[in-house]
């Protein structure tokens, strides 16, 4: 009910502030109209964790068959549909059909399990639509951005985006293609890890208490609210041509990224267009990649390796493509660990150690935003003081999270040794 209420509120806000339909309308349209590229089949894959193997093959075959029918009809009527918009209706129809089956043909525990699976799949799909709506709202309702404040504060870390941008350009085209693929397929990596965590649901007939998708969705739900408080577009937009060529320079503060560092001067809010999302502070790509890394730690070696690779490559992409400042990444790490700690603490019944960790992470995150907004000049002029302080603050949250969660892990008691028997005389 809370999720539904949020989606309805976001639908109303989208129509009021942007004049565009919100996530509910956009998702409903895709029952018939060509879907936008998104995780429709990924959502169906997550739903299928509650099904038997026979049911999975039937569901997949039905989805592909429905998509083929839709493609043939669009081809017959001459609909102008991009190639990447062809498929997805079938997956949505199958998820909705499973929801109808759960209500009409299942009872008790089996109904609840199937509805949870359908809900998980639809939540992943709705999360993408919700994010798109949030980003449009930030662009329409925040006419000025705070990039000068963040770029000035970023001097404390040595402006890593400028350095990473030059390194990435030196590795073209291999480096750029690889990192662009990693950056764009973050949701796929999350689905792979989540499927591993949920692999036994069909056998055990229950979901684990905590899994990656919970953290992923909460990060996507809360993160855009921070965008509204701290609107930032990123180095390539504020100090470069944007992502579509030199046309973005009309809104840029200066054409500096990545060859020339921004000057240290008193910052002020600057106007920007009504299209570019204000989605930098904090870096949610960093937060999501860190969540993938954390949840892949208990998997097999190749999943652990993939989680570490995705985190490192995502950090390189966010900086190298000019999408984020270094201080965005620091805030993103603290943000992700605080949310992960809160969800785990909720599962444990809000015990004292968890509450302390969540309170500490929240305090550090709020302090970072205050520093970036009100003390950027001091941070830029004293980098050898504030740079280590930023890293130390982030490291303290990492240490607190690792130490606290390690204490939560179940410990195996040593095997009881048999008592020595007295010798018979």
PyMOL commands that set and color helices and strands:
alter all, ss='L'
color gray80, all
select helices_A, chain A and resi 2-17+23-29+40-50+53-77+83-85+89-105+108-141+147-157+160-170+174-184+186-197+201-204+212-229+235-238+246-250+284-295+301-320+326-347+352-374+376-381+383-408
alter helices_A, ss='H'
color red, helices_A
select strands_A, chain A and resi 144-145+270-271
alter strands_A, ss='S'
color yellow, strands_A
deselect
rebuild
show_as cartoon
